[in-house]
Amino acid sequence: QVWFAESGGDLVQAGGSLRLSCAASRSTFSRDVMAWYRQAPGNERKLVAYINHVGGTTYADSVKGRFTISRDNAKKTVYLQMTSLKPEDTAVYYCNMYPYIRQRWGQGTQVTVSS
C-alpha cells in the first residue's frame, strides 16, 4: 500500500515559486507529524520542514522564510509552498512522517531550479 504520493514538481527559473502536494492514505493522518525531505544528486536525504497535528511548524535553516509547510486534514494532504527558489533547491522532494518511516518512501517529485 502506498502511504504517500508526492506531486507538483517542475522546472522553474531561479526566483520562481512552486507548490508541492502529498496525498496520504493513513487513517491516522490527522494525528501524524508530517514532513518534507529532499535529496539532491550525490547527497543524502535531508529534512526540509515538518508540521505537527495542530499546525506547529519547523524548518531547516536553508529554507526558512522561503518555504511554508501546511496541511489539510480533511483532504489528508500536506503541502510545501516554495518561493524565491534557488538552484541549490534542486532535488527530489519526498514526504513522509517525522521521524520518517524507512519502508514508506514514495517516488518523490523532481524540482529543478535553473539559474
N, C-alpha and C positions, 0 to 999 in steps of 0.2 A: 504494500500500500504506500502510495506517495503521500508524505506528510506535508511537504512544502513545494509550491510551484511558483518560480520567480518569472517575472516578465517586465518589459519596459525598457530594456537596454537598447542602445543605439549608438550611432556615430554622431558626435556633436563637436562643434568648434569650442575652443577654449573660451570661457566666459559664459557659455550656454547653460541650459538647465535640462534636467530630466526628472521624471518621477518613476520610480520602480514600485512594483506591486508584488506581494507574496500572498498567494492564496493557501490557506492552511486547512487541513482536514480533521485535526484533532477535536474531539468533542469538548475537551477542557481548554480550548484556545483562550477563552476569556480570562482564565486564571494563569495562563502561561506567560513567562517573561520571554519576549521575542527580540530577536537581534538580526542585524545585517552584518555580514562579513564580506571581505573581498580578498581576492588573490590575484596579484599581478604576475606576469610571466617570470619564472625563476625565483619567485618569492613564496614565503609561507602565507597561509591564510590568516588574515588578521581581523580583529573586531573593529567594526565601524561605529556602531551605535546599538543600544538596546533600550527597550521600553517595558516597564512593568505593567501589571494588570490595572493600575489606576492612572496610567499615563505618565508616570515619572520617567525621565529620560537621562541617558548618559552617552557621551560622545567621545570618540578618540580626538586627541588634540588636533590632529591633521584636518579634521572636518568641522570642528566647532565654528559656529557662525555661518556655515555654508550649507550644511545638510540638516534636515529635520526628519526625524522618525515619528510616525504616528500609527494609529491602529483604529480599525472599525470592528468591534467585537461582533456586531450583528452580521457582518459580512465575512467574518473570520479572515480578515485581510490586514496585513501590515504594509505600510508604505515607507518609502525613502524619497523625500523631495531633495534633489541635489541642485544647487545653484552655484554660480561662479566656478564652474568646473575647470579643472586644471589638467594638463597632460598626465600628471602623476596620479590622477584619479582613475586612469585607465586600468581596468581589471575585470575579472568575472566576479559578479556580486551574487552572494548567496544569502538566503535567510535560514534561520534555524532557531532553536531555543537558546536561552542563555542560562547556564552554560550549555554548549551545544551537545546534541545527541549525535555521536560519531556515525552511527549507522543510517542517519536520516538526512544526509546532504542531498539536495536536489541537483538539477542540472546547472543551475545558475543562469545569469543573464549577463551578456557581454556589454560593457560600457567602454567605448573608445573615445578619447578626447584628443582632437587634433590641435596642433599649435598654429 
